[in-house]
Structure formats: structure tokens, C-alpha cells
Amino acid sequence: MNTTTKYIHDRAVLLLLSINVFLALASSIFMILQLSARHPADYIVQCRDCSNIAYVGRFTHGGIGELLSFIIFAFLVLAVHIALSVRTYRINRQLSVVVLGLGVFLLVTTIIVSNALLVLRGG
């Protein structure tokens, strides 16, 4: 049986691939809906030490392009982790599953960070 065929028929790999694709699509749809719901002049795109919101000078303002980069990042993470997982499946199945699991972690972190930046309003 071909390695690619084994990869596609592996249940753990399919589960993690499905979760990765769902998270990438969910994060992009979430970002687009959040960006279309609000129309401020600028957005907060970076926050250093946000534990104390009283320090306004720690926010970096930017446009919509910086926040759209989260969508590009989510699909880039998806593509890279799938490519790495396919290549490492030939070497070791568990390594391939770990790569896809780390992709899930990275996509969840992307959703959390993008939500935190969208909750803070620029202006």
C-alpha cells in the first residue's frame, strides 16, 4: 500500500486534518465577520503588556491589512503543517500526528490572539 494511501486512511490523521481545516476556516470567517461588523478608523494590532489596560501608550494602531494577515497566517499554518505531516508520515506516524497536533495548537492560539486584538477597539 502506498504511503499516501496509508496517510489518507489513517483515522487519527484524518481527525487532526479535519480539526485543522475547521479551525482555519472558523478563524477566517470569524475575523471577516468581526471586521465587517465594525468600521473604526483604525484597529489595535499590537499590545505590549496588556495586563494593565490603563497604559494606553502600549498599543500599536494599524489598519485592516494587519488584521487580515491573521487569515493568511491561518491558511499558511494549515498548508505547512499538512505538507510537513505528509512528509514525516513516511518516517514515523507518531511524528506526523504530533505535527498536526501542533498545528491545532497554533490555530487555536491564532484565534485567541485575533479575538483579543479585535475586542480592544482602536480610536
N, C-alpha and C positions, 0 to 999 in steps of 0.2 A: 504494500500500500504506500502510496506517495506521501511524503511528509506534509505537503499542503493539504491533502485529503484528510490525514490524521488530525491536523490542526483544526480544520473546519468541523470535524466530527467530535472534537473534544468538548464535553459538556461544561467543564469549568472555564475553558477559554471562551466558549460561546456566551456564557453568562457574563463574564467580565467584559467581553466585547460589547454586548448589549447594554450593560450599565454605562460603559464609556461613551457609546454613541448617544444614549439617552441624556447623560449629563452634559455633553457638548451641545446637543440641540436645546436642552432646557435652559442652559446658561445663555445661549444666544437669543432665544425667544424672550427670556426674562429681561435681558439687557435692552432689547429692542422695545419691548413694551414699557419698561421704565423710562427709557429715553424719549419715547413718543408721548408719554403722559405728561411730561414736564417740559417747559420751554424757557428755562432761565438763560440769562446771557452767558453764563459760564458755569462750569462744574468744578467741584473739588476733585482733583485727580491724584493727589498725593497728600498723605497725612503722616507727619513725624511725631511720635509720642502722643497718640490720641487719647491717652488715659485721662488727661485733663483737658476738656474742651474749652476751658477759659482762655487758653493761649491760642488766639486766632492767627498769629503770625506763623504758625507751624503748618498751615495749609497751603498747598500749591494749587492755584486755579488754572484751568485749561478749558479747551473746547471739547466738542463732542468726539473729535478724532481720537483723543487719548482713551476715551471710554470704549470706543468701537474696537480698539486694539485688544480688548479683553475677548471679544468674539473671535478675532483672528487667532489669538493665543489659544483659545479652547480648541479650535479645529486643528491648529498646529500640534498641540499636545496629543490630540486624538490620532492624527496621522503618524506622528513619530513613534508613539507607543505601539500602534498596530504594526508598523514596519519592524521595530525592534523585537516585538513579540514573535512575529513570523520567523525572523532570522534566528532568534535564540531557541525556538521550539526544536530546531534540528539538533541543537547541542544538549538542551536539558528542558524538559517540560515544566518543572517547577520554577525555573528561571523565567520562562515565558509568562507563567501565571503571576509571578512577583512583579514583572514589568507592567502587566495590565493592572494589577492592584495598585501600583504606584501611580498609574495614570488616573485611576479613580480618585485617589487621594489628592492629586494635583488639580483635578477638575472641581472637586468639592471645595478646595481652598480658593480656587478662582471665583466660584460662585459667592463664597463668603466675603472675599475682599471686594468684589464688584458691588455687592449689596451694601457693604459698609460705606463705600465711596458714594453710592447713589443716595443713601439715606441722608448723608451730610449734604446740605444744599449750599451751592456757591452763591455769591452775590455780595 
